[in-house]
């Protein structure tokens, strides 16, 4: 299906209520609030999982400690990170999926990516770099070769050669994983910051 013009697609996503019944049945019983954040000139795609509760409240992606950590990982200033003409932030689900009855994050509903993702990607012809954060994003952007998150991130060099950088979620819940895998900070992150800077070189 051919995507409509960019502004129309954004308006269509913002108005989406496909998951209203699903969200109302969660422990949070919230209503949909899609958070699209992209423009056709973007050079870098940040492909995350889904907005959290703070993003649901703010309407701006990564307005939480995870965002602070991700900006540190990439070396991006806050101003550049939120410049959607250069950075597209397109998670696997545009809305906060809610919590289960134990207070754990629910996964991104597959319906969102099935409905919107291919159409959004058609509007991003100038991408030079993709950050695939978490399992769902890795499976969509890397494909069947993306096994577990740990295995895929460990094989980051082969994926980075194709312009796709697999990353664990920057949640503070992954602090233990980062401590157990010191090569991530010592080897992957310096290379990632260089790749991000190169992808934005001569960007509008």
BABA-835958 format. One record per residue: x, y, z of N, C-alpha, C in turn; residue in one letter. Coordinates in steps of 0.05 Angstrom, whole numbers, padded with zeros to 5 digits, always signed. Layout:
N
XYZXYZXYZa/...
# end
This chain:
204
+00017-00024+00000+00000+00000+00000+00018+00025+00000x/+00012+00044-00017+00027+00068-00019+00020+00087+00004x/+00040+00098+00016+00034+00116+00038+00022+00143+00028x/+00005+00155+00044-00004+00182+00036+00018+00202+00041x/+00015+00227+00032+00035+00248+00038+00042+00248+00067x/+00067+00256+00073+00077+00254+00100+00059+00267+00122x/+00050+00292+00118+00033+00304+00139+00007+00288+00144x/-00004+00277+00122-00029+00262+00125-00024+00236+00141x/-00001+00224+00136+00005+00199+00150+00009+00204+00180x/+00023+00226+00187+00026+00233+00215-00001+00238+00229x/-00018+00252+00215-00045+00258+00226-00061+00232+00229x/-00058+00214+00211-00072+00188+00212-00062+00172+00236x/-00036+00172+00240-00025+00157+00263-00035+00170+00289x/-00034+00196+00291-00042+00210+00316-00071+00203+00323x/-00087+00199+00303-00116+00194+00307-00122+00164+00311x/-00102+00147+00311-00107+00118+00312-00118+00110+00339x/-00139+00093+00339-00150+00082+00364-00154+00052+00361x/-00138+00039+00344-00142+00010+00339-00139-00006+00365x/-00123+00003+00383-00118-00013+00407-00133-00003+00432x/-00154+00013+00427-00169+00025+00450-00180+00003+00469x/-00192-00017+00458-00204-00038+00474-00182-00053+00489x/-00159-00059+00476-00137-00072+00489-00126-00056+00513x/-00123-00030+00509-00112-00013+00530-00131-00010+00553x/-00156-00008+00548-00176-00005+00569-00178-00029+00587x/-00168-00052+00576-00169-00077+00592-00143-00082+00608x/-00124-00064+00606-00099-00067+00621-00102-00056+00649x/-00082-00060+00666-00083-00050+00693-00084-00019+00694x/-00073-00006+00673-00073+00023+00672-00098+00034+00660x/-00113+00018+00645-00139+00026+00634-00138+00054+00620x/-00116+00057+00604-00112+00083+00591-00123+00083+00563x/-00125+00107+00552-00134+00110+00524-00109+00113+00506x/-00112+00107+00480-00089+00110+00462-00079+00139+00460x/-00053+00141+00459-00040+00167+00453-00016+00162+00436x/-00019+00158+00409+00004+00153+00392+00024+00176+00393x/+00049+00169+00392+00071+00190+00393+00088+00186+00368x/+00080+00196+00345+00097+00194+00321+00118+00217+00322x/+00142+00210+00313+00164+00230+00315+00184+00224+00292x/+00177+00234+00269+00195+00229+00246+00189+00249+00224x/+00208+00253+00206+00205+00270+00183+00221+00258+00160x/+00214+00264+00135+00226+00251+00112+00256+00255+00109x/+00267+00277+00121+00295+00283+00118+00313+00269+00138x/+00301+00253+00156+00317+00240+00178+00339+00223+00167x/+00362+00224+00180+00385+00208+00173+00389+00183+00191x/+00378+00185+00216+00381+00164+00235+00354+00155+00245x/+00349+00129+00246+00324+00118+00256+00330+00105+00284x/+00316+00114+00304+00316+00101+00330+00291+00084+00331x/+00295+00057+00329+00273+00039+00329+00271+00025+00357x/+00254+00036+00374+00251+00025+00400+00228+00005+00402x/+00219+00001+00427+00198-00018+00432+00170-00005+00432x/+00165+00012+00452+00140+00026+00455+00144+00048+00476x/+00128+00069+00475+00130+00090+00495+00123+00079+00523x/+00136+00091+00543+00130+00084+00571+00109+00103+00582x/+00103+00101+00607+00082+00117+00620+00089+00147+00619x/+00115+00154+00623+00122+00182+00622+00119+00194+00595x/+00126+00178+00574+00122+00188+00547+00093+00191+00540x/+00076+00172+00550+00047+00174+00547+00037+00201+00558x/+00049+00209+00581+00041+00234+00593+00051+00259+00579x/+00076+00257+00569+00089+00280+00557+00083+00284+00527x/+00078+00262+00513+00075+00263+00484+00100+00267+00469x/+00123+00262+00483+00149+00265+00471+00166+00240+00476x/+00179+00228+00457+00192+00202+00462+00217+00205+00480x/+00221+00184+00495+00245+00181+00513+00248+00204+00532x/+00226+00214+00543+00227+00235+00564+00228+00220+00591x/+00249+00205+00595+00252+00188+00620+00281+00181+00623x/+00289+00168+00644+00317+00161+00648+00328+00144+00625x/+00311+00128+00612+00321+00112+00589+00331+00131+00567x/+00317+00153+00563+00325+00172+00543+00352+00185+00550x/+00356+00191+00576+00381+00202+00585+00404+00183+00578x/+00400+00157+00584+00420+00138+00578+00425+00134+00548x/+00403+00134+00533+00406+00131+00504+00421+00154+00492x/+00416+00178+00501+00430+00201+00491+00460+00200+00498x/+00466+00189+00521+00494+00185+00529+00507+00164+00511x/+00493+00142+00505+00503+00121+00488+00510+00132+00460x/+00493+00149+00450+00496+00158+00422+00513+00183+00420x/+00518+00197+00442+00533+00222+00441+00516+00245+00430x/+00490+00242+00428+00473+00263+00417+00465+00283+00439x/+00465+00308+00432+00454+00328+00451+00424+00325+00451x/+00411+00336+00471+00382+00335+00472+00370+00349+00449x/+00381+00372+00441+00370+00387+00418+00371+00371+00392x/+00394+00358+00388+00396+00342+00363+00379+00317+00365x/+00378+00304+00388+00361+00280+00391+00332+00285+00384x/+00322+00309+00392+00294+00315+00387+00289+00330+00361x/+00310+00333+00345+00307+00346+00318+00297+00325+00299x/+00271+00323+00295+00260+00301+00278+00268+00304+00249x/+00278+00327+00240+00288+00329+00213+00314+00313+00209x/+00327+00306+00232+00351+00290+00230+00349+00263+00244x/+00333+00261+00265+00329+00236+00280+00300+00228+00279x/+00294+00205+00268+00267+00194+00269+00266+00174+00292x/+00246+00177+00309+00242+00159+00332+00216+00144+00327x/+00218+00120+00318+00195+00104+00309+00195+00077+00324x/+00182+00075+00346+00181+00050+00361+00164+00029+00347x/+00165+00005+00357+00149-00017+00345+00119-00013+00351x/+00112+00003+00371+00085+00011+00376+00085+00040+00384x/+00067+00056+00373+00067+00085+00378+00055+00092+00404x/+00040+00074+00417+00026+00080+00442+00039+00065+00465x/+00035+00076+00489+00042+00061+00514+00024+00037+00516x/+00035+00013+00517+00019-00011+00518+00005-00016+00545x/+00015-00003+00567+00004-00007+00593+00020-00027+00610x/+00010-00032+00634+00022-00051+00652+00003-00075+00656x/+00015-00097+00663-00002-00120+00671-00009-00117+00700x/-00024-00137+00711-00033-00134+00739-00011-00136+00760x/+00014-00142+00751+00037-00142+00769+00054-00117+00766x/+00045-00099+00749+00060-00074+00745+00083-00076+00725x/+00084-00098+00709+00105-00101+00689+00096-00089+00663x/+00115-00079+00647+00108-00068+00621+00097-00090+00603x/+00076-00084+00589+00065-00102+00569+00081-00098+00543x/+00083-00119+00526+00098-00116+00501+00083-00099+00481x/+00097-00088+00461+00083-00073+00441+00064-00090+00425x/+00039-00081+00421+00020-00097+00406+00029-00100+00377x/+00031-00125+00366+00040-00129+00339+00023-00114+00318x/-00002-00109+00325-00020-00095+00306-00010-00068+00298x/+00004-00055+00316+00014-00028+00309+00035-00029+00287x/+00055-00046+00290+00075-00048+00269+00063-00059+00243x/+00044-00078+00245+00032-00089+00221+00016-00067+00206x/+00005-00049+00221-00012-00028+00209+00005-00005+00198x/+00025+00004+00212+00039+00029+00206+00068+00027+00196x/+00083+00007+00205+00112+00009+00203+00121+00011+00174x/+00112-00006+00157+00121-00006+00129+00114+00021+00116x/+00091+00032+00122+00083+00058+00111+00101+00080+00121x/+00108+00079+00146+00126+00100+00157+00153+00098+00144x/+00163+00073+00141+00190+00070+00130+00191+00080+00101x/+00169+00079+00086+00169+00090+00059+00173+00120+00059x/+00168+00134+00081+00171+00163+00082+00199+00171+00091x/+00217+00151+00096+00244+00157+00106+00265+00147+00086x/+00268+00160+00064+00286+00150+00043+00315+00156+00048x/+00322+00174+00066+00349+00183+00069+00363+00172+00094x/+00352+00150+00105+00364+00139+00129+00392+00128+00123x/+00411+00134+00141+00438+00123+00139+00445+00103+00161x/+00429+00104+00182+00435+00088+00206+00410+00081+00221x/+00408+00057+00230+00385+00048+00246+00394+00036+00272x/+00383+00046+00294+00388+00035+00321+00364+00017+00327x/+00369-00009+00328+00347-00028+00334+00349-00036+00363x/+00331-00025+00379+00332-00027+00408+00312-00048+00418x/+00322-00070+00429+00304-00090+00439+00296-00111+00418x/+00285-00133+00428+00280-00156+00411+00261-00151+00389x/+00238-00138+00394+00218-00134+00373+00230-00117+00350x/+00245-00096+00356+00257-00080+00335+00279-00095+00320x/+00294-00111+00334+00315-00128+00321+00302-00147+00302x/+00281-00160+00310+00268-00180+00292+00257-00167+00267x/+00246-00142+00270+00235-00129+00246+00257-00119+00227x/+00278-00107+00238+00298-00094+00222+00321-00113+00213x/+00326-00133+00230+00348-00152+00223+00337-00177+00211x/+00314-00186+00221+00302-00210+00210+00307-00235+00226x/+00304-00259+00215+00306-00284+00230+00333-00288+00242x/+00354-00275+00232+00380-00280+00244+00383-00267+00272x/+00363-00250+00279+00364-00238+00306+00353-00259+00326x/+00371-00270+00341+00363-00291+00360+00355-00277+00386x/+00369-00283+00408+00364-00268+00433+00376-00240+00431x/+00367-00222+00448+00378-00195+00448+00408-00196+00454x/+00416-00212+00474+00444-00213+00481+00461-00223+00458x/+00452-00244+00444+00467-00255+00422+00469-00236+00399x/+00447-00222+00394+00446-00204+00371+00464-00180+00376x/+00463-00169+00401+00481-00147+00408+00510-00155+00407x/+00516-00180+00416+00543-00190+00416+00554-00191+00388x/+00536-00195+00368+00545-00197+00340+00541-00170+00326x/+00544-00148+00341+00538-00122+00331+00555-00114+00307x/+00579-00123+00305+00596-00115+00283+00585-00123+00256x/+00575-00148+00254+00564-00157+00228+00539-00141+00221x/+00523-00134+00240+00499-00118+00234+00506-00089+00228x/+00525-00078+00243+00532-00050+00239+00544-00046+00211x/+00556-00067+00200+00567-00065+00173+00545-00059+00153x/+00520-00066+00160+00497-00061+00143+00481-00036+00152x/+00492-00022+00171+00479+00003+00180+00459-00001+00201x/+00457-00025+00213+00438-00031+00235+00453-00037+00260x/+00448-00022+00281+00462-00025+00307+00442-00037+00327x/+00445-00062+00335+00428-00074+00355+00436-00065+00383x/+00417-00056+00398+00423-00047+00426+00403-00058+00445x/+00412-00064+00470+00393-00070+00491+00376-00046+00498x/+00354-00049+00510+00339-00026+00518+00355-00010+00539x/+00355+00017+00537+00371+00033+00556+00358+00036+00583x/+00338+00019+00589+00326+00020+00615+00346+00014+00637x/+00342+00026+00661+00360+00021+00683+00357-00008+00693x/+00336-00021+00684+00333-00050+00691+00354-00067+00678x/+00367-00056+00658+00388-00071+00644+00416-00064+00655x/+00418-00050+00677+00444-00043+00688+00460-00068+00694x/+00447-00089+00704+00462-00114+00710+00474-00126+00685x/+00459-00125+00663+00469-00136+00638+00493-00120+00629x/+00492-00094+00631+00514-00077+00623+00539-00083+00640x/+00536-00088+00665+00559-00095+00682+00571-00122+00675x/+00553-00141+00667+00563-00167+00659+00576-00168+00632x/+00572-00147+00617+00582-00146+00589+00597-00120+00585x/+00621-00117+00597+00636-00092+00596+00645-00084+00568x/+00646-00104+00550+00653-00097+00522+00633-00078+00509x/+00609-00078+00519+00588-00060+00507+00597-00031+00509x/+00606-00023+00533+00615+00005+00537+00642+00009+00526x/+00659-00011+00527+00687-00008+00519+00691-00009+00489x/+00674-00024+00475+00678-00029+00446+00655-00018+00429x/+00631-00026+00436+00608-00018+00419+00602+00011+00420x/+00600+00022+00444+00592+00050+00446+00611+00070+00433x/+00637+00068+00436+00654+00087+00421+00650+00085+00391x/+00647+00061+00380+00642+00058+00352+00615+00069+00344x/+00595+00065+00361+00568+00076+00355+00569+00106+00354x/+00582+00119+00372+00583+00149+00372+00596+00159+00347x/+00616+00146+00337+00629+00154+00312+00610+00150+00289x/+00596+00128+00288+00577+00122+00267+00554+00142+00267x/+00544+00150+00290+00523+00170+00292+00532+00197+00281x/+00556+00205+00289+00567+00230+00280+00570+00230+00249x/+00580+00208+00238+00583+00206+00209+00557+00207+00195x/+00536+00194+00206+00510+00193+00193+00497+00221+00192x/+00504+00238+00211+00493+00265+00212+00510+00285+00197x/+00533+00277+00187+00550+00296+00173+00536+00307+00149x/+00536+00333+00146+00524+00347+00123+00493+00343+00123x/+00482+00335+00145+00453+00333+00147+00441+00361+00148x/+00417+00364+00137+00404+00391+00138+00399+00401+00166x/
# end
